[in-house]
């Protein structure tokens, strides 16, 4: 029995050396955005901290992408509030394409400063813990989303908050 533990440790050490050797290679050149991100509005870079503060968001809570990982075809930025997150998704989907997605329901047309948009939520979200507002943009659309934190108690309607943030940020996102 003791011999098999030693062999196991030896194999593990060998795998670690092999893995570490693979990590030592150098990749030259500049980092490139994930596919499909070219020309997309970048909410983390393109909305000034002063605007975020003006609409009630704390710039120090900003998170880029999804846990720092770029998503092909999307630019994503989020901020943390007491019981919810505010997330901006920049993408190439048109409002018509959003409405055709069977994962979403309860579409309500809205207009913010003359800009068409829709408010909706996921089919699977009975309590509407996550509400979306998609605003039309030349590139496709900008989604403003309010999502309840995990087990936090909802202290308001996520759709009302999403609409409020969309109205406050409408002038700072591309048309």
N, C-alpha and C positions, 0 to 999 in steps of 0.2 A: 504494500500500500504506500509506504514511504517513497519508494522509487517512482511510482506513477505521479505523485505530487511534484517531485523534483523534475520529472520530464515535462509536466504541465507548466511549471515555472520557467523552464528553459525555453519551451515553445513560445510562451507569452513574451519573454524577453526578446526572443528572435523576431517576433512580429512587431514589437515596439521599435526595435532597431530598423527593421524594414520600413515601417510607417514613417519614422522620423527621417529616414534617408529620402523618402519621397517628398517630404515637406521642405527640403532644403533647396529645391530648384527655384530659380529666379525667373519671373515673367517680366519681360521688358515691355515698355510702351505705356500709353495712357489708358486708364480705365474707360470702358465704353458703356453707355447705358444699355439696359436690357432691351432686347428687340421690341420695336413698336413704340418706344418712348420718344423718339425723335420728334421735336416740334411740339410736344405736349406742355401745357402750362404746368409749372411745378409749384404747388401751393406752399411747400416749405421754404422755397427760395424766393418766390414772387409775391408773397404777402408779408409786408413789413410787420415787425413786432409791435409797433405803435398801433397798427390797425387791429391786430389780435387783442391787444389790451383794451382798445376802444370798444370792441364787441364783447368783452368779458372773458376772453381766453387768456390763459397764462402761458406765455411763450416758453418758459422754462420746462414745461411738461411735454414739449413737442417730441414726437417720434416720427422718424422718416421711414417710409415704406412699411412692410410688415416685419416687425422685429429686426429692422435694418436690412432686410433682404428685398432687393428690387423685384417688381413683378412685371413681366413682359406685357407691354401695352397699357401700363398704368403708371401714374405718378400719384403717390399716396402720402398724406400727412395727417397726423392726429394729435389731439391735445386732450389732457385729462382734466375732468371736473370732479366735483365731490362724489356723485353717484353715476356718472356717465362719461362717455368719450364723445368727442366731436371729431369726425373724420372727413377729410376732403379727398375725393377720388377724381382724378383728371384722366379722361379716356377718350377714345374715338367713337364710342357708341352713340348713335343718334337717339333722340327721345322716342322715335317710332320703334327702334330696335329694343329699347328698354321695355316698352309696353308690350312687345311681342314675346318677351321672355316668360315662360310659364312658371318660373320660380317666384314671380312677383304678382301681387294682387292689390285691389282697392285703390286703383289709380284715380287721383283727383287732379284735374288740370288746375294750374296756378299761373299767375302772371306777376312777376316782380319787376317793377319799373319798366313795364312793357315787354319784358323778356318772357317767352313761354317756358313752362316747366311742368313737371308732374311730381306729385307726392304719392308714396306707395310704401308697401312693406312686403316681407317674404310670406309666402303661403304658409310655411311652417311656424310662423311667429304669432301664436294666438294672443299673447298679451301685448303685442307690439312693443317689445323691448328694444327694437331697432327700427328706426324709421328713416326713409330716404327722401330727399328732394333732389331731383335731377333738373338742372338748368341747361337750356340749349346753348351751345357754343359752336363757333366756327369749326373747331377741331373735332366736335362730336357732342360731348356733354361734360358738365362738372356736377358731381354728386356731393351733396352735403348730408352727412349721416349723423344721427345721434343714436348711440347704443348704450343701453344700461350696462353697468359693470356687473359681471358675474352674479353674485347673490345679493347685491345691493338692493335695497328697497326703492322702487320707483317713487320719486317725489314730484312727478309731473308727467305730462304726456310727451313722449319722445317726438311725436309728429309735430306738436306745437313748437317744441324747441328746435327741431330741424328746420321748420319754416322760418322761425325767428332768426336763426343763424344764417340761413340762405338769404333772407332779406337784408341783413346787416352786412353780409359779405358780397352781395350781388355786384356792387360797383367795383370790386377788387379782383374779380375773376373775368377772364376774357369772354367777349360776346361771340 
